[in-house]
Each structure stands twice: as structure tokens, then as C-alpha cells.
């Protein structure tokens, strides 16, 4: 249920990671606020990926082992 959303978030996370790295490497006078905003968004994506991954694991576990455990 969550796999496609997780995949989408992972793609967005990688793209943001690349954008941040490019900004840091190629734009030494980058706006500190803009960079902080991008890093915050990257962390939010990571947190959402972790949350959905946990929910997916629970769903898979319940499907395999049943809900009686």
C-alpha cells in the first residue's frame, strides 16, 4: 500500500540531496536561508520515508502472520 509513495519520496529525497550538494559545491555565496530550507525539507522527506516504511513493514507482517499475534 505504501510502496509507491515510498519510492516517490525516495526519488524526491535523492533529487533534493543532489540539489543541495550542487548548491554547496557550485555556489559558494548561496543564501543560507535557502540552503537551510532545502535541508529541512530533505529531513522531512527522510522522516516521512521512515514512517511509511515502518507502516509498510507492519502491514506486510500482519498479512504474513495474521493479526492474531
C-alpha positions in Angstrom: 0.0 0.0 0.0 2.8 2.4 0.8 5.5 1.2 -1.6 4.7 3.6 -4.5 4.6 6.6 -2.1 7.9 5.5 -0.5 9.5 5.1 -3.9 8.3 8.6 -4.9 9.6 10.2 -1.7 13.0 8.4 -2.2 13.3 9.9 -5.7 12.4 13.4 -4.3 14.9 12.9 -1.5 17.7 12.0 -3.9 16.9 14.9 -6.1 16.9 17.3 -3.2 20.2 15.8 -1.9 21.8 16.4 -5.4 20.4 20.0 -5.5 21.9 20.7 -2.0 25.2 19.2 -3.0 25.3 21.2 -6.2 24.5 24.4 -4.4 27.2 23.9 -1.8 29.8 23.0 -4.4 29.0 25.4 -7.2 27.6 28.4 -5.4 29.8 29.5 -2.5 27.7 32.5 -1.8 24.4 30.6 -1.7 21.7 32.1 0.5 22.0 30.5 3.9 18.2 30.6 4.4 17.5 28.8 1.1 20.0 26.1 1.9 18.6 25.6 5.4 15.1 25.4 3.9 16.2 22.7 1.5 18.0 20.7 4.2 14.9 21.0 6.4 12.7 19.7 3.5 15.2 16.8 2.9 15.0 15.8 6.6 11.2 15.9 6.4 11.2 13.6 3.4 13.6 11.2 5.3 11.2 11.2 8.3 8.2 10.5 6.1 10.1 7.7 4.3 10.9 6.2 7.7 7.4 6.5 8.9 5.8 4.9 5.8 8.5 2.2 5.7 7.5 1.2 9.2 3.8 1.2 8.3 4.6 -0.9 5.3 6.5 -3.4 7.4 3.7 -3.6 9.9 1.2 -4.2 7.0 3.4 -6.8 5.4 4.0 -8.5 8.8 0.2 -8.6 9.6 -0.5 -10.0 6.1 2.0 -12.8 6.5 1.5 -13.6 10.2 -2.1 -12.7 10.6 -3.5 -10.2 13.1 -3.8 -12.7 16.0 -0.2 -12.4 17.2 
